[in-house]
Amino acid sequence: MVLWLSVQSTMFVYAASGDAEAVRWFRLAAEQGYADAQYDLGLMYAEGRGVVEDDAQGVVWLRKAGDQGHAEAQFQLGKMFELGEGVTRDLDQATRWYRLAGEQGVVLAQYRLGKL
């Protein structure tokens, strides 16, 4: 396993060992409050990469990142609430999360907010 710390769009860049090892490292950082790692871990759960797919667990981690102002996590939460993935479908919550992401310049969030 090769692991580098990065200050770019994600906290960790990994190679060679695959998704299960990435989940382990993302979880360690996510539990310490790092929003990028919380976002990445949430996506891993939502997509079933390195873990059994679990949208509800994905929402838990995405919400932690979203509550810290992570724009991409806010966008993903908007989609999950809009589509009812891992949560009960709730267009008010979808609107809230899309608005937060859109205010930070996430164009797809602005588009989906307009469609709602």
Buried (B, 14 or more C-beta within 10 A) or exposed (E): EEBEEEEEEBBBEBEEBEBEBBBEBBBEBBEEEBBBBBBBBBBBBBEEBBBEEBBEBBBBBBBBBBBBEBBBBBBBBBBBBBEEBBBEEBEEBBBBBBBBBBEEEBEBBBEBBEEE
